[in-house]
Amino acid sequence: MATVIDLEHGQKGIIREFTGITLPIKLLELGCLPGNILELIQVAPFKDPIYINVNGSHIAIRRSLARQIELDIIEDSMGV
C-alpha cells in the first residue's frame, strides 16, 4: 500500500485510510479524510517535514505521520 512518503513532487493520491490510531484532530479538521485528494507540494531538505495540499489547505506534517496516511496514487493519464 502506498503512503504519502511514496509520492513524488506534484503527484496526487486519494486518501484510503490511516494506519495509526493517533492521527491529530487538526488534520481531520483541515480535510485530511478518506476519499479526499492529497497532493505532495514539497519535501524539506532533510526529508522532514513534508508539505501537502488537501482541499486547498497547505499542511506541513512529519515524515512519521505521513507514513500513516495510506493512498491510492492517481496516475497521470496526460502522459506529460
CYANA upper distance limits for C-alpha pairs under 8 A (distance plus 0.5 A):
  1 MET  CA     70 GLU  CA      7.08
  1 MET  CA     71 LEU  CA      7.72
  1 MET  CA     72 ASP  CA      8.37
  2 ALA  CA      6 ASP  CA      6.49
  2 ALA  CA     70 GLU  CA      6.22
  2 ALA  CA     71 LEU  CA      5.96
  2 ALA  CA     72 ASP  CA      7.17
  2 ALA  CA     73 ILE  CA      7.65
  3 THR  CA      7 LEU  CA      7.83
  3 THR  CA     66 ALA  CA      7.28
  3 THR  CA     67 ARG  CA      6.06
  3 THR  CA     68 GLN  CA      7.41
  3 THR  CA     69 ILE  CA      5.96
  3 THR  CA     70 GLU  CA      4.87
  3 THR  CA     71 LEU  CA      5.86
  4 VAL  CA     40 LEU  CA      8.03
  4 VAL  CA     66 ALA  CA      5.68
  4 VAL  CA     67 ARG  CA      6.73
  4 VAL  CA     69 ILE  CA      6.61
  4 VAL  CA     70 GLU  CA      7.33
  4 VAL  CA     71 LEU  CA      7.40
  5 ILE  CA     63 ARG  CA      7.60
  5 ILE  CA     66 ALA  CA      6.52
  5 ILE  CA     67 ARG  CA      6.68
  7 LEU  CA     11 GLN  CA      6.32
  7 LEU  CA     12 LYS  CA      7.69
  7 LEU  CA     13 GLY  CA      8.42
  7 LEU  CA     40 LEU  CA      6.98
  7 LEU  CA     73 ILE  CA      8.15
  8 GLU  CA     40 LEU  CA      7.26
  9 HIS  CA     40 LEU  CA      6.02
  9 HIS  CA     41 ILE  CA      6.42
  9 HIS  CA     42 GLN  CA      6.65
  9 HIS  CA     43 VAL  CA      8.35
 10 GLY  CA     39 GLU  CA      6.68
 10 GLY  CA     40 LEU  CA      5.83
 10 GLY  CA     41 ILE  CA      6.21
 10 GLY  CA     42 GLN  CA      8.47
 11 GLN  CA     39 GLU  CA      6.25
 11 GLN  CA     40 LEU  CA      6.33
 11 GLN  CA     73 ILE  CA      8.33
 11 GLN  CA     74 ILE  CA      7.96
 12 LYS  CA     37 ILE  CA      7.21
 12 LYS  CA     38 LEU  CA      6.05
 12 LYS  CA     39 GLU  CA      4.78
 12 LYS  CA     40 LEU  CA      6.99
 12 LYS  CA     73 ILE  CA      6.63
 12 LYS  CA     74 ILE  CA      6.07
 12 LYS  CA     75 GLU  CA      8.49
 13 GLY  CA     37 ILE  CA      6.16
 13 GLY  CA     38 LEU  CA      5.89
 13 GLY  CA     39 GLU  CA      7.01
 13 GLY  CA     71 LEU  CA      6.01
 13 GLY  CA     72 ASP  CA      5.77
 13 GLY  CA     73 ILE  CA      4.57
 13 GLY  CA     74 ILE  CA      5.48
 14 ILE  CA     34 PRO  CA      7.91
 14 ILE  CA     35 GLY  CA      6.27
 14 ILE  CA     36 ASN  CA      6.12
 14 ILE  CA     37 ILE  CA      5.01
 14 ILE  CA     38 LEU  CA      6.63
 14 ILE  CA     71 LEU  CA      5.79
 14 ILE  CA     72 ASP  CA      5.63
 14 ILE  CA     73 ILE  CA      6.91
 14 ILE  CA     74 ILE  CA      7.55
 15 ILE  CA     32 CYS  CA      8.18
 15 ILE  CA     33 LEU  CA      7.16
 15 ILE  CA     34 PRO  CA      5.21
 15 ILE  CA     35 GLY  CA      5.81
 15 ILE  CA     36 ASN  CA      6.19
 15 ILE  CA     37 ILE  CA      6.82
 15 ILE  CA     38 LEU  CA      7.34
 15 ILE  CA     69 ILE  CA      7.42
 15 ILE  CA     70 GLU  CA      6.53
 15 ILE  CA     71 LEU  CA      5.04
 15 ILE  CA     72 ASP  CA      7.07
 16 ARG  CA     34 PRO  CA      5.53
 16 ARG  CA     35 GLY  CA      6.78
 16 ARG  CA     69 ILE  CA      8.14
 16 ARG  CA     70 GLU  CA      6.00
 16 ARG  CA     71 LEU  CA      5.63
 16 ARG  CA     72 ASP  CA      7.10
 17 GLU  CA     33 LEU  CA      8.44
 17 GLU  CA     34 PRO  CA      6.21
 17 GLU  CA     69 ILE  CA      6.76
 17 GLU  CA     70 GLU  CA      5.91
 17 GLU  CA     71 LEU  CA      7.80
 18 PHE  CA     23 LEU  CA      8.19
 18 PHE  CA     68 GLN  CA      5.85
 18 PHE  CA     69 ILE  CA      5.30
 18 PHE  CA     70 GLU  CA      6.43
 19 THR  CA     68 GLN  CA      5.35
 19 THR  CA     69 ILE  CA      7.09
 19 THR  CA     70 GLU  CA      7.69
 20 GLY  CA     68 GLN  CA      6.02
 23 LEU  CA     27 LEU  CA      7.85
 23 LEU  CA     65 LEU  CA      8.19
 24 PRO  CA     28 LEU  CA      7.61
 25 ILE  CA     29 GLU  CA      6.74
 26 LYS  CA     30 LEU  CA      6.72
 27 LEU  CA     31 GLY  CA      7.08
 27 LEU  CA     32 CYS  CA      5.91
 28 LEU  CA     32 CYS  CA      5.38
 28 LEU  CA     33 LEU  CA      6.42
 30 LEU  CA     54 VAL  CA      7.91
 30 LEU  CA     55 ASN  CA      8.18
 30 LEU  CA     57 SER  CA      7.23
 31 GLY  CA     36 ASN  CA      7.84
 31 GLY  CA     54 VAL  CA      6.75
 31 GLY  CA     55 ASN  CA      6.72
 32 CYS  CA     36 ASN  CA      7.30
 32 CYS  CA     38 LEU  CA      8.31
 32 CYS  CA     54 VAL  CA      6.77
 36 ASN  CA     54 VAL  CA      7.77
 36 ASN  CA     55 ASN  CA      8.04
 37 ILE  CA     54 VAL  CA      6.82
 37 ILE  CA     55 ASN  CA      7.83
 38 LEU  CA     52 ILE  CA      7.20
 38 LEU  CA     53 ASN  CA      6.22
 38 LEU  CA     54 VAL  CA      5.38
 38 LEU  CA     55 ASN  CA      8.19
 39 GLU  CA     52 ILE  CA      6.03
 39 GLU  CA     53 ASN  CA      5.60
 39 GLU  CA     54 VAL  CA      7.21
 40 LEU  CA     50 ILE  CA      8.22
 40 LEU  CA     51 TYR  CA      6.82
 40 LEU  CA     52 ILE  CA      5.12
 40 LEU  CA     53 ASN  CA      7.02
 41 ILE  CA     50 ILE  CA      8.41
 41 ILE  CA     51 TYR  CA      5.87
 41 ILE  CA     52 ILE  CA      5.62
 41 ILE  CA     53 ASN  CA      7.04
 42 GLN  CA     50 ILE  CA      6.65
 42 GLN  CA     51 TYR  CA      5.53
 42 GLN  CA     52 ILE  CA      7.55
 43 VAL  CA     47 LYS  CA      6.07
 43 VAL  CA     48 ASP  CA      7.20
 43 VAL  CA     49 PRO  CA      6.96
 43 VAL  CA     50 ILE  CA      5.11
 43 VAL  CA     51 TYR  CA      6.56
 44 ALA  CA     48 ASP  CA      5.94
 44 ALA  CA     49 PRO  CA      6.16
 44 ALA  CA     50 ILE  CA      6.71
 44 ALA  CA     51 TYR  CA      8.34
 47 LYS  CA     63 ARG  CA      7.81
 48 ASP  CA     61 ILE  CA      8.41
 48 ASP  CA     62 ARG  CA      6.31
 48 ASP  CA     63 ARG  CA      6.11
 49 PRO  CA     60 ALA  CA      6.48
 49 PRO  CA     61 ILE  CA      5.93
 49 PRO  CA     62 ARG  CA      5.15
 49 PRO  CA     63 ARG  CA      6.47
 50 ILE  CA     60 ALA  CA      6.02
 50 ILE  CA     61 ILE  CA      5.87
 50 ILE  CA     62 ARG  CA      6.65
 50 ILE  CA     63 ARG  CA      6.85
 50 ILE  CA     66 ALA  CA      8.12
 51 TYR  CA     58 HIS  CA      7.23
 51 TYR  CA     59 ILE  CA      6.08
 51 TYR  CA     60 ALA  CA      4.92
 51 TYR  CA     61 ILE  CA      6.94
 52 ILE  CA     58 HIS  CA      6.14
 52 ILE  CA     59 ILE  CA      5.79
 52 ILE  CA     60 ALA  CA      6.90
 52 ILE  CA     61 ILE  CA      8.24
 53 ASN  CA     57 SER  CA      5.89
 53 ASN  CA     58 HIS  CA      5.01
 53 ASN  CA     59 ILE  CA      6.72
 54 VAL  CA     58 HIS  CA      7.18
 54 VAL  CA     59 ILE  CA      8.14
 61 ILE  CA     65 LEU  CA      6.99
 61 ILE  CA     66 ALA  CA      7.13
 62 ARG  CA     66 ALA  CA      6.81
 63 ARG  CA     67 ARG  CA      6.89
 64 SER  CA     68 GLN  CA      7.63
 65 LEU  CA     69 ILE  CA      7.62
 76 ASP  CA     80 VAL  CA      8.23
